[in-house]
Amino acid sequence: MARYLIFFAFGLLTCINGLCQHRLVNARSTVNFRIRNLGISVNGSFSGLLGKISFDENNPGAASFEATVDASSVNTGIGARDRHLKKPDYLNIEKYPTISFVSEKVTRESDGGYMVTGKLFIKDKVKQISFPFTAEAEQEGTRFTGSFSINRREFNVGGSSISLSDNLTIFLSVFADKY
């Protein structure tokens, strides 16, 4: 489970010098995860995605990503499990209501995609991560798609368990409109 991206106030901005400002659109975005529990894949999601993106495919080195997801929105489809995930030994939503990501570097990859490196904030832990993503122009904005894996124990989520995998994968499909 990942503590994603920082809240931002949004103003009226335009594309300046080719670097376009985008606002994340929660209703058209997904933040999903998968983890193994008792040998079975458990899927879940988060909502409440907020943030901003500055991105120009011709100048990826100037790009930046900042986003936050509402940790209390964790949803695995089983209410009792979701309530447990919100408790202090997992996400501790009372003390850490958001999961955040802030980019530090974006590069173009040889396959035409991109690589982003930045800081992931979950609970009281901050870890640098890198992951590949694609950027596809859509009618009203851009869809950014990528995935990455983390070790939940590095973020003090869930403690030691013989039935729950330490590693989980986050799948992002983020729509951002231009403003």
TAPE-V551447 format. One record per helix or strand of 3 or more residues. SS is the DSSP state (~ for helix, > for strand). FROM is the first residue (numbers start at 1). LEN is the number of residues. If there is no record, write none. Layout:
BEGIN
ss = (SS,SS)
from = (FROM,FROM)
len = (LEN,LEN)
END
This chain:
BEGIN
ss = (>,~,>,>,~,>,~,>,>,>,>,~,>)
from = (19,26,30,40,60,64,79,98,114,125,141,152,164)
len = (6,3,8,16,3,12,7,11,9,14,11,4,15)
END
